[in-house]
Amino acid sequence: MREVIEQAFKSYELTDAMDAAQVAVSRERVARYIDSLISAGQRDPLRLAEYARAYLKEIHEGPDPRFTGW
C-alpha cells in the first residue's frame, strides 16, 4: 500500500505547494481510503494508484463538476 500512496503523491502536481502538515493529513486520508478499497477487494496496484490520485485531487481541488450534477 505504501508504494501506491507514494506513486500517487509523486504524480500529483500540487504536492509541492502543500506544507508538511497538509501532506501528512493528506497521506493519512489517502491511506484510509486505499485501505477501504483493499478491504472491499480491489487489489490492482495501478488502479489503486489511479484512485488515490483522483482522491487527492478531490481533497485539494474539490469534486469534478462534470460528475457532481452541477
PyMOL Python script that loads the backbone (N, CA, C, O; Angstrom):
from pymol import cmd

cmd.read_pdbstr("""\
ATOM      1  N   MET A   1       0.824  -1.189   0.000  1.00  0.00           N
ATOM      2  CA  MET A   1       0.000   0.000   0.000  1.00  0.00           C
ATOM      3  C   MET A   1       0.869   1.255   0.000  1.00  0.00           C
ATOM      4  O   MET A   1       0.506   2.257  -0.615  1.00  0.00           O
ATOM      5  N   ARG A   2       1.986   1.210   0.668  1.00  0.00           N
ATOM      6  CA  ARG A   2       2.869   2.371   0.741  1.00  0.00           C
ATOM      7  C   ARG A   2       3.335   2.810  -0.645  1.00  0.00           C
ATOM      8  O   ARG A   2       3.424   4.005  -0.928  1.00  0.00           O
ATOM      9  N   GLU A   3       3.632   1.829  -1.508  1.00  0.00           N
ATOM     10  CA  GLU A   3       4.090   2.144  -2.861  1.00  0.00           C
ATOM     11  C   GLU A   3       2.994   2.852  -3.655  1.00  0.00           C
ATOM     12  O   GLU A   3       3.269   3.776  -4.420  1.00  0.00           O
ATOM     13  N   VAL A   4       1.760   2.413  -3.468  1.00  0.00           N
ATOM     14  CA  VAL A   4       0.620   3.029  -4.155  1.00  0.00           C
ATOM     15  C   VAL A   4       0.487   4.488  -3.737  1.00  0.00           C
ATOM     16  O   VAL A   4       0.291   5.365  -4.578  1.00  0.00           O
ATOM     17  N   ILE A   5       0.593   4.743  -2.456  1.00  0.00           N
ATOM     18  CA  ILE A   5       0.470   6.114  -1.942  1.00  0.00           C
ATOM     19  C   ILE A   5       1.615   6.980  -2.442  1.00  0.00           C
ATOM     20  O   ILE A   5       1.396   8.122  -2.848  1.00  0.00           O
ATOM     21  N   GLU A   6       2.826   6.457  -2.418  1.00  0.00           N
ATOM     22  CA  GLU A   6       3.974   7.216  -2.909  1.00  0.00           C
ATOM     23  C   GLU A   6       3.829   7.558  -4.385  1.00  0.00           C
ATOM     24  O   GLU A   6       4.127   8.677  -4.803  1.00  0.00           O
ATOM     25  N   GLN A   7       3.373   6.597  -5.167  1.00  0.00           N
ATOM     26  CA  GLN A   7       3.171   6.822  -6.595  1.00  0.00           C
ATOM     27  C   GLN A   7       2.138   7.924  -6.826  1.00  0.00           C
ATOM     28  O   GLN A   7       2.323   8.782  -7.689  1.00  0.00           O
ATOM     29  N   ALA A   8       1.068   7.900  -6.063  1.00  0.00           N
ATOM     30  CA  ALA A   8       0.024   8.920  -6.207  1.00  0.00           C
ATOM     31  C   ALA A   8       0.553  10.303  -5.853  1.00  0.00           C
ATOM     32  O   ALA A   8       0.277  11.272  -6.560  1.00  0.00           O
ATOM     33  N   PHE A   9       1.305  10.401  -4.771  1.00  0.00           N
ATOM     34  CA  PHE A   9       1.836  11.704  -4.363  1.00  0.00           C
ATOM     35  C   PHE A   9       2.881  12.212  -5.339  1.00  0.00           C
ATOM     36  O   PHE A   9       2.955  13.417  -5.579  1.00  0.00           O
ATOM     37  N   LYS A  10       3.681  11.339  -5.902  1.00  0.00           N
ATOM     38  CA  LYS A  10       4.689  11.768  -6.880  1.00  0.00           C
ATOM     39  C   LYS A  10       4.046  12.324  -8.135  1.00  0.00           C
ATOM     40  O   LYS A  10       4.579  13.250  -8.746  1.00  0.00           O
ATOM     41  N   SER A  11       2.916  11.776  -8.525  1.00  0.00           N
ATOM     42  CA  SER A  11       2.273  12.225  -9.757  1.00  0.00           C
ATOM     43  C   SER A  11       1.284  13.367  -9.537  1.00  0.00           C
ATOM     44  O   SER A  11       0.804  13.960 -10.504  1.00  0.00           O
ATOM     45  N   TYR A  12       0.974  13.683  -8.281  1.00  0.00           N
ATOM     46  CA  TYR A  12       0.055  14.788  -8.003  1.00  0.00           C
ATOM     47  C   TYR A  12       0.832  16.096  -8.033  1.00  0.00           C
ATOM     48  O   TYR A  12       1.735  16.306  -7.223  1.00  0.00           O
ATOM     49  N   GLU A  13       0.485  16.966  -8.958  1.00  0.00           N
ATOM     50  CA  GLU A  13       1.287  18.154  -9.226  1.00  0.00           C
ATOM     51  C   GLU A  13       1.283  19.205  -8.135  1.00  0.00           C
ATOM     52  O   GLU A  13       2.238  19.976  -8.035  1.00  0.00           O
ATOM     53  N   LEU A  14       0.259  19.268  -7.323  1.00  0.00           N
ATOM     54  CA  LEU A  14       0.176  20.328  -6.310  1.00  0.00           C
ATOM     55  C   LEU A  14       0.844  19.972  -4.993  1.00  0.00           C
ATOM     56  O   LEU A  14       0.760  20.745  -4.038  1.00  0.00           O
ATOM     57  N   THR A  15       1.503  18.827  -4.914  1.00  0.00           N
ATOM     58  CA  THR A  15       2.158  18.430  -3.672  1.00  0.00           C
ATOM     59  C   THR A  15       3.214  19.443  -3.252  1.00  0.00           C
ATOM     60  O   THR A  15       3.380  19.699  -2.059  1.00  0.00           O
ATOM     61  N   ASP A  16       3.935  20.028  -4.218  1.00  0.00           N
ATOM     62  CA  ASP A  16       4.975  20.999  -3.888  1.00  0.00           C
ATOM     63  C   ASP A  16       4.416  22.259  -3.235  1.00  0.00           C
ATOM     64  O   ASP A  16       5.117  22.925  -2.474  1.00  0.00           O
ATOM     65  N   ALA A  17       3.177  22.586  -3.524  1.00  0.00           N
ATOM     66  CA  ALA A  17       2.554  23.785  -2.962  1.00  0.00           C
ATOM     67  C   ALA A  17       1.984  23.545  -1.563  1.00  0.00           C
ATOM     68  O   ALA A  17       1.543  24.487  -0.905  1.00  0.00           O
ATOM     69  N   MET A  18       1.991  22.298  -1.109  1.00  0.00           N
ATOM     70  CA  MET A  18       1.428  21.966   0.196  1.00  0.00           C
ATOM     71  C   MET A  18       2.512  22.010   1.263  1.00  0.00           C
ATOM     72  O   MET A  18       3.664  21.665   1.000  1.00  0.00           O
ATOM     73  N   ASP A  19       2.139  22.438   2.475  1.00  0.00           N
ATOM     74  CA  ASP A  19       3.101  22.403   3.568  1.00  0.00           C
ATOM     75  C   ASP A  19       3.139  20.992   4.167  1.00  0.00           C
ATOM     76  O   ASP A  19       2.330  20.136   3.807  1.00  0.00           O
ATOM     77  N   ALA A  20       4.075  20.761   5.073  1.00  0.00           N
ATOM     78  CA  ALA A  20       4.283  19.419   5.635  1.00  0.00           C
ATOM     79  C   ALA A  20       3.050  18.897   6.364  1.00  0.00           C
ATOM     80  O   ALA A  20       2.750  17.705   6.297  1.00  0.00           O
ATOM     81  N   ALA A  21       2.342  19.769   7.051  1.00  0.00           N
ATOM     82  CA  ALA A  21       1.139  19.339   7.770  1.00  0.00           C
ATOM     83  C   ALA A  21       0.052  18.889   6.800  1.00  0.00           C
ATOM     84  O   ALA A  21      -0.615  17.882   7.038  1.00  0.00           O
ATOM     85  N   GLN A  22      -0.130  19.632   5.704  1.00  0.00           N
ATOM     86  CA  GLN A  22      -1.121  19.250   4.704  1.00  0.00           C
ATOM     87  C   GLN A  22      -0.767  17.907   4.067  1.00  0.00           C
ATOM     88  O   GLN A  22      -1.642  17.072   3.836  1.00  0.00           O
ATOM     89  N   VAL A  23       0.505  17.709   3.787  1.00  0.00           N
ATOM     90  CA  VAL A  23       0.945  16.451   3.190  1.00  0.00           C
ATOM     91  C   VAL A  23       0.673  15.293   4.154  1.00  0.00           C
ATOM     92  O   VAL A  23       0.193  14.238   3.738  1.00  0.00           O
ATOM     93  N   ALA A  24       0.975  15.487   5.427  1.00  0.00           N
ATOM     94  CA  ALA A  24       0.766  14.430   6.422  1.00  0.00           C
ATOM     95  C   ALA A  24      -0.720  14.069   6.544  1.00  0.00           C
ATOM     96  O   ALA A  24      -1.074  12.891   6.583  1.00  0.00           O
ATOM     97  N   VAL A  25      -1.574  15.075   6.604  1.00  0.00           N
ATOM     98  CA  VAL A  25      -3.015  14.829   6.706  1.00  0.00           C
ATOM     99  C   VAL A  25      -3.515  14.143   5.438  1.00  0.00           C
ATOM    100  O   VAL A  25      -4.316  13.210   5.505  1.00  0.00           O
ATOM    101  N   SER A  26      -3.050  14.597   4.308  1.00  0.00           N
ATOM    102  CA  SER A  26      -3.468  14.006   3.037  1.00  0.00           C
ATOM    103  C   SER A  26      -3.022  12.551   2.941  1.00  0.00           C
ATOM    104  O   SER A  26      -3.783  11.698   2.485  1.00  0.00           O
ATOM    105  N   ARG A  27      -1.798  12.264   3.365  1.00  0.00           N
ATOM    106  CA  ARG A  27      -1.304  10.885   3.343  1.00  0.00           C
ATOM    107  C   ARG A  27      -2.178   9.979   4.207  1.00  0.00           C
ATOM    108  O   ARG A  27      -2.501   8.859   3.812  1.00  0.00           O
ATOM    109  N   GLU A  28      -2.552  10.462   5.368  1.00  0.00           N
ATOM    110  CA  GLU A  28      -3.397   9.674   6.267  1.00  0.00           C
ATOM    111  C   GLU A  28      -4.765   9.413   5.638  1.00  0.00           C
ATOM    112  O   GLU A  28      -5.276   8.294   5.684  1.00  0.00           O
ATOM    113  N   ARG A  29      -5.344  10.448   5.058  1.00  0.00           N
ATOM    114  CA  ARG A  29      -6.662  10.280   4.426  1.00  0.00           C
ATOM    115  C   ARG A  29      -6.594   9.323   3.244  1.00  0.00           C
ATOM    116  O   ARG A  29      -7.468   8.471   3.083  1.00  0.00           O
ATOM    117  N   VAL A  30      -5.561   9.459   2.416  1.00  0.00           N
ATOM    118  CA  VAL A  30      -5.417   8.579   1.261  1.00  0.00           C
ATOM    119  C   VAL A  30      -5.161   7.150   1.724  1.00  0.00           C
ATOM    120  O   VAL A  30      -5.691   6.208   1.135  1.00  0.00           O
ATOM    121  N   ALA A  31      -4.362   6.976   2.763  1.00  0.00           N
ATOM    122  CA  ALA A  31      -4.086   5.632   3.285  1.00  0.00           C
ATOM    123  C   ALA A  31      -5.378   4.961   3.754  1.00  0.00           C
ATOM    124  O   ALA A  31      -5.599   3.782   3.479  1.00  0.00           O
ATOM    125  N   ARG A  32      -6.225   5.702   4.457  1.00  0.00           N
ATOM    126  CA  ARG A  32      -7.507   5.131   4.900  1.00  0.00           C
ATOM    127  C   ARG A  32      -8.393   4.776   3.713  1.00  0.00           C
ATOM    128  O   ARG A  32      -9.059   3.741   3.710  1.00  0.00           O
ATOM    129  N   TYR A  33      -8.395   5.647   2.705  1.00  0.00           N
ATOM    130  CA  TYR A  33      -9.204   5.409   1.514  1.00  0.00           C
ATOM    131  C   TYR A  33      -8.720   4.158   0.776  1.00  0.00           C
ATOM    132  O   TYR A  33      -9.527   3.305   0.407  1.00  0.00           O
ATOM    133  N   ILE A  34      -7.421   4.049   0.562  1.00  0.00           N
ATOM    134  CA  ILE A  34      -6.853   2.886  -0.128  1.00  0.00           C
ATOM    135  C   ILE A  34      -7.101   1.624   0.691  1.00  0.00           C
ATOM    136  O   ILE A  34      -7.416   0.571   0.136  1.00  0.00           O
ATOM    137  N   ASP A  35      -6.963   1.728   1.986  1.00  0.00           N
ATOM    138  CA  ASP A  35      -7.225   0.575   2.856  1.00  0.00           C
ATOM    139  C   ASP A  35      -8.670   0.098   2.710  1.00  0.00           C
ATOM    140  O   ASP A  35      -8.927  -1.106   2.692  1.00  0.00           O
ATOM    141  N   SER A  36      -9.610   1.034   2.605  1.00  0.00           N
ATOM    142  CA  SER A  36     -11.005   0.640   2.432  1.00  0.00           C
ATOM    143  C   SER A  36     -11.229  -0.013   1.070  1.00  0.00           C
ATOM    144  O   SER A  36     -12.025  -0.945   0.959  1.00  0.00           O
ATOM    145  N   LEU A  37     -10.540   0.463   0.034  1.00  0.00           N
ATOM    146  CA  LEU A  37     -10.653  -0.163  -1.281  1.00  0.00           C
ATOM    147  C   LEU A  37     -10.082  -1.580  -1.271  1.00  0.00           C
ATOM    148  O   LEU A  37     -10.651  -2.496  -1.866  1.00  0.00           O
ATOM    149  N   ILE A  38      -8.954  -1.745  -0.591  1.00  0.00           N
ATOM    150  CA  ILE A  38      -8.338  -3.071  -0.499  1.00  0.00           C
ATOM    151  C   ILE A  38      -9.251  -4.020   0.263  1.00  0.00           C
ATOM    152  O   ILE A  38      -9.418  -5.175  -0.131  1.00  0.00           O
ATOM    153  N   SER A  39      -9.841  -3.540   1.350  1.00  0.00           N
ATOM    154  CA  SER A  39     -10.727  -4.412   2.133  1.00  0.00           C
ATOM    155  C   SER A  39     -12.005  -4.758   1.362  1.00  0.00           C
ATOM    156  O   SER A  39     -12.671  -5.748   1.665  1.00  0.00           O
ATOM    157  N   ALA A  40     -12.341  -3.934   0.363  1.00  0.00           N
ATOM    158  CA  ALA A  40     -13.505  -4.220  -0.481  1.00  0.00           C
ATOM    159  C   ALA A  40     -13.155  -5.139  -1.651  1.00  0.00           C
ATOM    160  O   ALA A  40     -14.022  -5.495  -2.450  1.00  0.00           O
ATOM    161  N   GLY A  41     -11.873  -5.522  -1.746  1.00  0.00           N
ATOM    162  CA  GLY A  41     -11.478  -6.491  -2.768  1.00  0.00           C
ATOM    163  C   GLY A  41     -10.645  -5.942  -3.907  1.00  0.00           C
ATOM    164  O   GLY A  41     -10.210  -6.709  -4.767  1.00  0.00           O
ATOM    165  N   GLN A  42     -10.407  -4.642  -3.943  1.00  0.00           N
ATOM    166  CA  GLN A  42      -9.583  -4.060  -5.008  1.00  0.00           C
ATOM    167  C   GLN A  42      -8.117  -4.368  -4.734  1.00  0.00           C
ATOM    168  O   GLN A  42      -7.604  -4.023  -3.670  1.00  0.00           O
ATOM    169  N   ARG A  43      -7.444  -5.006  -5.671  1.00  0.00           N
ATOM    170  CA  ARG A  43      -6.054  -5.410  -5.445  1.00  0.00           C
ATOM    171  C   ARG A  43      -5.071  -4.888  -6.490  1.00  0.00           C
ATOM    172  O   ARG A  43      -3.861  -4.937  -6.269  1.00  0.00           O
ATOM    173  N   ASP A  44      -5.562  -4.392  -7.613  1.00  0.00           N
ATOM    174  CA  ASP A  44      -4.688  -3.949  -8.699  1.00  0.00           C
ATOM    175  C   ASP A  44      -3.948  -2.673  -8.298  1.00  0.00           C
ATOM    176  O   ASP A  44      -4.587  -1.640  -8.098  1.00  0.00           O
ATOM    177  N   PRO A  45      -2.616  -2.716  -8.174  1.00  0.00           N
ATOM    178  CA  PRO A  45      -1.860  -1.544  -7.724  1.00  0.00           C
ATOM    179  C   PRO A  45      -1.989  -0.337  -8.655  1.00  0.00           C
ATOM    180  O   PRO A  45      -1.996   0.803  -8.191  1.00  0.00           O
ATOM    181  N   LEU A  46      -2.088  -0.577  -9.951  1.00  0.00           N
ATOM    182  CA  LEU A  46      -2.233   0.547 -10.884  1.00  0.00           C
ATOM    183  C   LEU A  46      -3.584   1.239 -10.706  1.00  0.00           C
ATOM    184  O   LEU A  46      -3.670   2.467 -10.716  1.00  0.00           O
ATOM    185  N   ARG A  47      -4.606   0.460 -10.547  1.00  0.00           N
ATOM    186  CA  ARG A  47      -5.936   1.032 -10.334  1.00  0.00           C
ATOM    187  C   ARG A  47      -6.006   1.738  -8.975  1.00  0.00           C
ATOM    188  O   ARG A  47      -6.609   2.805  -8.864  1.00  0.00           O
ATOM    189  N   LEU A  48      -5.397   1.153  -7.951  1.00  0.00           N
ATOM    190  CA  LEU A  48      -5.381   1.791  -6.636  1.00  0.00           C
ATOM    191  C   LEU A  48      -4.658   3.134  -6.694  1.00  0.00           C
ATOM    192  O   LEU A  48      -5.100   4.103  -6.077  1.00  0.00           O
ATOM    193  N   ALA A  49      -3.554   3.197  -7.428  1.00  0.00           N
ATOM    194  CA  ALA A  49      -2.821   4.455  -7.573  1.00  0.00           C
ATOM    195  C   ALA A  49      -3.666   5.493  -8.305  1.00  0.00           C
ATOM    196  O   ALA A  49      -3.647   6.672  -7.953  1.00  0.00           O
ATOM    197  N   GLU A  50      -4.400   5.059  -9.313  1.00  0.00           N
ATOM    198  CA  GLU A  50      -5.284   5.959 -10.048  1.00  0.00           C
ATOM    199  C   GLU A  50      -6.372   6.505  -9.125  1.00  0.00           C
ATOM    200  O   GLU A  50      -6.673   7.699  -9.150  1.00  0.00           O
ATOM    201  N   TYR A  51      -6.955   5.635  -8.319  1.00  0.00           N
ATOM    202  CA  TYR A  51      -7.973   6.075  -7.360  1.00  0.00           C
ATOM    203  C   TYR A  51      -7.376   7.031  -6.326  1.00  0.00           C
ATOM    204  O   TYR A  51      -8.018   8.005  -5.932  1.00  0.00           O
ATOM    205  N   ALA A  52      -6.161   6.752  -5.895  1.00  0.00           N
ATOM    206  CA  ALA A  52      -5.505   7.618  -4.909  1.00  0.00           C
ATOM    207  C   ALA A  52      -5.263   9.006  -5.484  1.00  0.00           C
ATOM    208  O   ALA A  52      -5.485  10.003  -4.796  1.00  0.00           O
ATOM    209  N   ARG A  53      -4.810   9.090  -6.736  1.00  0.00           N
ATOM    210  CA  ARG A  53      -4.605  10.390  -7.375  1.00  0.00           C
ATOM    211  C   ARG A  53      -5.919  11.154  -7.507  1.00  0.00           C
ATOM    212  O   ARG A  53      -5.971  12.358  -7.257  1.00  0.00           O
ATOM    213  N   ALA A  54      -6.969  10.458  -7.898  1.00  0.00           N
ATOM    214  CA  ALA A  54      -8.280  11.108  -8.029  1.00  0.00           C
ATOM    215  C   ALA A  54      -8.771  11.610  -6.671  1.00  0.00           C
ATOM    216  O   ALA A  54      -9.352  12.691  -6.575  1.00  0.00           O
ATOM    217  N   TYR A  55      -8.536  10.825  -5.631  1.00  0.00           N
ATOM    218  CA  TYR A  55      -8.949  11.228  -4.289  1.00  0.00           C
ATOM    219  C   TYR A  55      -8.154  12.444  -3.817  1.00  0.00           C
ATOM    220  O   TYR A  55      -8.717  13.358  -3.215  1.00  0.00           O
ATOM    221  N   LEU A  56      -6.858  12.456  -4.086  1.00  0.00           N
ATOM    222  CA  LEU A  56      -6.036  13.624  -3.745  1.00  0.00           C
ATOM    223  C   LEU A  56      -6.560  14.871  -4.441  1.00  0.00           C
ATOM    224  O   LEU A  56      -6.681  15.933  -3.830  1.00  0.00           O
ATOM    225  N   LYS A  57      -6.867  14.734  -5.711  1.00  0.00           N
ATOM    226  CA  LYS A  57      -7.375  15.870  -6.464  1.00  0.00           C
ATOM    227  C   LYS A  57      -8.687  16.365  -5.872  1.00  0.00           C
ATOM    228  O   LYS A  57      -8.898  17.571  -5.744  1.00  0.00           O
ATOM    229  N   GLU A  58      -9.557  15.450  -5.516  1.00  0.00           N
ATOM    230  CA  GLU A  58     -10.837  15.849  -4.930  1.00  0.00           C
ATOM    231  C   GLU A  58     -10.647  16.525  -3.578  1.00  0.00           C
ATOM    232  O   GLU A  58     -11.340  17.495  -3.269  1.00  0.00           O
ATOM    233  N   ILE A  59      -9.719  16.024  -2.773  1.00  0.00           N
ATOM    234  CA  ILE A  59      -9.453  16.625  -1.465  1.00  0.00           C
ATOM    235  C   ILE A  59      -8.995  18.068  -1.614  1.00  0.00           C
ATOM    236  O   ILE A  59      -9.468  18.948  -0.896  1.00  0.00           O
ATOM    237  N   HIS A  60      -8.072  18.316  -2.547  1.00  0.00           N
ATOM    238  CA  HIS A  60      -7.416  19.626  -2.628  1.00  0.00           C
ATOM    239  C   HIS A  60      -8.009  20.570  -3.668  1.00  0.00           C
ATOM    240  O   HIS A  60      -7.805  21.781  -3.588  1.00  0.00           O
ATOM    241  N   GLU A  61      -8.729  20.040  -4.627  1.00  0.00           N
ATOM    242  CA  GLU A  61      -9.265  20.895  -5.680  1.00  0.00           C
ATOM    243  C   GLU A  61     -10.784  20.876  -5.739  1.00  0.00           C
ATOM    244  O   GLU A  61     -11.387  21.640  -6.493  1.00  0.00           O
ATOM    245  N   GLY A  62     -11.404  20.012  -4.950  1.00  0.00           N
ATOM    246  CA  GLY A  62     -12.850  19.891  -4.967  1.00  0.00           C
ATOM    247  C   GLY A  62     -13.297  18.859  -5.990  1.00  0.00           C
ATOM    248  O   GLY A  62     -12.498  18.398  -6.805  1.00  0.00           O
ATOM    249  N   PRO A  63     -14.577  18.497  -5.945  1.00  0.00           N
ATOM    250  CA  PRO A  63     -15.076  17.484  -6.874  1.00  0.00           C
ATOM    251  C   PRO A  63     -15.119  18.012  -8.302  1.00  0.00           C
ATOM    252  O   PRO A  63     -15.273  19.212  -8.529  1.00  0.00           O
ATOM    253  N   ASP A  64     -14.986  17.120  -9.240  1.00  0.00           N
ATOM    254  CA  ASP A  64     -15.059  17.463 -10.657  1.00  0.00           C
ATOM    255  C   ASP A  64     -16.503  17.821 -10.989  1.00  0.00           C
ATOM    256  O   ASP A  64     -17.392  16.989 -10.811  1.00  0.00           O
ATOM    257  N   PRO A  65     -16.756  19.026 -11.462  1.00  0.00           N
ATOM    258  CA  PRO A  65     -18.139  19.452 -11.720  1.00  0.00           C
ATOM    259  C   PRO A  65     -18.833  18.620 -12.811  1.00  0.00           C
ATOM    260  O   PRO A  65     -20.061  18.602 -12.885  1.00  0.00           O
ATOM    261  N   ARG A  66     -18.063  17.944 -13.642  1.00  0.00           N
ATOM    262  CA  ARG A  66     -18.678  17.098 -14.669  1.00  0.00           C
ATOM    263  C   ARG A  66     -19.437  15.939 -14.058  1.00  0.00           C
ATOM    264  O   ARG A  66     -20.346  15.390 -14.680  1.00  0.00           O
ATOM    265  N   PHE A  67     -19.068  15.559 -12.831  1.00  0.00           N
ATOM    266  CA  PHE A  67     -19.669  14.372 -12.213  1.00  0.00           C
ATOM    267  C   PHE A  67     -20.490  14.681 -10.970  1.00  0.00           C
ATOM    268  O   PHE A  67     -20.914  13.764 -10.266  1.00  0.00           O
ATOM    269  N   THR A  68     -20.721  15.959 -10.691  1.00  0.00           N
ATOM    270  CA  THR A  68     -21.485  16.307  -9.498  1.00  0.00           C
ATOM    271  C   THR A  68     -22.927  16.695  -9.804  1.00  0.00           C
ATOM    272  O   THR A  68     -23.735  16.855  -8.890  1.00  0.00           O
ATOM    273  N   GLY A  69     -23.247  16.844 -11.072  1.00  0.00           N
ATOM    274  CA  GLY A  69     -24.593  17.207 -11.439  1.00  0.00           C
ATOM    275  C   GLY A  69     -24.846  18.705 -11.452  1.00  0.00           C
ATOM    276  O   GLY A  69     -25.992  19.131 -11.589  1.00  0.00           O
ATOM    277  N   TRP A  70     -23.815  19.502 -11.315  1.00  0.00           N
ATOM    278  CA  TRP A  70     -23.984  20.963 -11.320  1.00  0.00           C
ATOM    279  C   TRP A  70     -23.621  21.526 -12.652  1.00  0.00           C
ATOM    280  O   TRP A  70     -23.699  22.738 -12.852  1.00  0.00           O
TER     281      TRP A  70
END
""", "prot")
cmd.dss("prot")
cmd.show_as("cartoon", "prot")
cmd.util.cbc("prot")
cmd.orient("prot")
